[in-house]
Amino acid sequence: MASEEELFASVDALLEEEPQLPPPAERARLREAAGITQARLAVALKTSTQTVKNYENGRSEPKSPRLEAYQRLLKGWAAKYPAHTSSAAPAPAVAPQPEVPETFTGSAVPEQAVAAAPVQAPAALAAPERPARSATSRRPAAKKAAAPAVDPRFPHGPLAVLDGDGSAYGAGGIVLDCPATTIPELVEWTLKESGLGAAKLNRYGKDSDPLIVLTAAATVKLGLPERLEGHEQRRSLRLPEDHPVVKQVTKAKWQLTQRGFGPWARIYRTAQGRDRQCVQLAILSWDALDERSWPGVSEMEPAGIARVLGVYATRVITPRGSTAVSGLELMTAMRPPTKAVQDPETGNWVSGHNSGSLGTEPMDPAPPEATPEHPVVVNSGWTGGFLNEEAYQWVRSVDTLSDEECTLPFAVGLDLNTAFLAAAARLVVGLSAPDHFHAPKFNPKIPGSWLADLSHIELDPRLPSPFTPDGSRPTGPAWYQTHTLAYAQELGHDVHPIEAYLRRETGAYLDPWHDRLKNAYVDTLADMGVAKDLTDVEFLAAMEQHKQNDPALAAVLSAIKATVKGGVGKLRERPQGKSYKEGETWPALARPTWRPDIRAAVISKARVNMHRKLNNMVKMTGLFPLAVLSDCVVYPSPGESPLDFLPYAASGKPQPGAFRLGPTPGLAKLEGVQSMLWAVDLMEKGLNPARHIKGGDAVLDEGE
């Protein structure tokens, strides 16, 4: 047994060793508990923000004399903020970084040679790097699944928000030092030093280019005007080609896309081999983030903006422009047009068509699927009419209201969660060019456009017609998408098409797009306290306050919904600009994703889904709606809650087939409550109560 003298000698030896620091995670916890940013700590230690970050993730350790100073600071914080107290902020988790084989980024890669890259870890609940106003949350954090590993090629996440002092705020609370003072220097730093980017979403796709978001201060520091002024539409504004910054970019042998240097600028060099060289810029003071899609985000601190955009990038896609553009880009990212195939003659791997995708070449629509100004229509002299598959905008005639309905005290609005997204699930669409048929036999499994006469079908006038957007009865032959005719057949009516444009190759093109956006929507709502396992009473209560729980996540949720609607709308993007003349092509037509027939399929299915629920509500409750606007329906009600009129079984479970409350796409939430007298007054004036039920003007969503 050791003597007392030997023990004291051993202890003295330990005391003489180099000062010891707490584990990296504890260092970060102590700093956050003190409300100090990494950038501020870096100034105190006379080092860089990146070095402090390395101290806190265990990649490096300080040397004397900085080691002793850092230890003294941590000891002081540890005395003030001991672990396991309410004032201590949770230490950020550092995800493991397993080694993965280097993968090709181009499409001509053998299938077996491509490894699925790890997904970025979600950052929904990561605290902003700026000092928090409160160290405690207003509610317990939602139970989260284990975070996936961070891609070692992109250790700092998909994007950063650059402020005027050179601090680049990333997802997950990191802060990087960016020394760039010009746009070319910023591009070089982003590609070579920042560690920003995101792994591809499909094995045949491409990694997401890093995104740098510029605050107003950073915009000015880099030589750009704080505001981009002009008299055209905001989204078409660009820096003139003779602007000094544009000249800097060109001189440094970088290129701008055809969109030029606008609110969303892409700066690139032609790829060398498999290495992409491209950086996306988003300029906040140039209105890069539309307030309708990103409410309140532009007014946040840089760390808060990074959090919002980081969660969106992790769950949806790194933003590439407006939410509509991102929605369309997500379709291609989830279903890349090409993949590597082996040439049987040479044995070489070449780029080939990826089955189930839309391919790489644009496709002309059938004349009835096009818009009146489309070259296919103008050049052919088409006069045969067009598809009119749009969202509902219907108000019931006050003449059909019963005395019993008029005496009910309330009008209650229900809104279907992301109705277009729900309609995209398992939606079979055409993948090949349309073929023309005369007097075809109707087949509900073939996507296409059918000319048929449904005017003989008589339905209850207290419900909108399922065949027209305004709910009126058809007056003669018209073009319909497959789902609309299939629903007429489902209601028991014979369908005899006169002619049709059908597609032989079909597939559920939107399925992976749907799945990713659905998960993003549901997971974000869950982080806001609206989980799938809540009772209907708990769900309504949670929805009343979910936006107040976390405004940043509320902005993410808004952006996800805008991505769905805008992405569907982009499938039939119309020409823009006063100089456009009918019959000319416009830029959107060059995209394989300019597919008005797919847009029509989504909206047709969404409208049919709505009518089916309306019909089932009549069968189960005897209730008829007062009005419908896209995915919002208004019902007369004896009480102020949907629970007062929705159908439930004796067991207390909601009846399938009718409107049901819940947080998933296709289920309903409360949109608003007004008096029945208020609703009838609007109806008598020809106004739609569904537009105003929330207390203000709702935006009609026609999928544009």
Secondary structure by P-SEA (a helix, b strand, c coil): cccaaaaaaaaaaaaacccccccaaaaaaaaaaacccaaaaaaaacccaaaaaaaaaccccccaaaaaaaaaaaaaaaaaccccccccccccccccccccccccccccccccccccccccccccccccccccccccccccccccccccccccccccccbbbbccccbbbcccbbbbbbccccaaaaaaaaaccccbbbcccccccccccbbbbbcaaaaaaacccccccccccccccccccccaaaaaaaaacccccccccccbbbbbccccccbbbbbbbbbccccccccccccccccccaaaaaaaaaaaaaccccccccaaaaaaaaaaaacccbbbbbcccccbbbbbbcccccccbbbbccccccccccaaaaaacccccccccccccccccccccccccccccbbbbbbccaaaaaaaccbbbbcbbbbbbcccccccccbbbbbbbcccccccccccccccccccccccbbbbcaaaaaaaaaabbbbbbcbbbbbccccccaaaaaaaaaaaaaaaaaaacccccccaaaaaaaaaccccccaaaaaaaaaaaaaaaaaaaacccccccccccccccccccccccccaaaaaaaaaaaaaaaaaaaaaaaaccccccccccccbbbbbcccccccccccccccccccccccccccccccccccccccaaaaaaaaaaccccccccccccccccccc
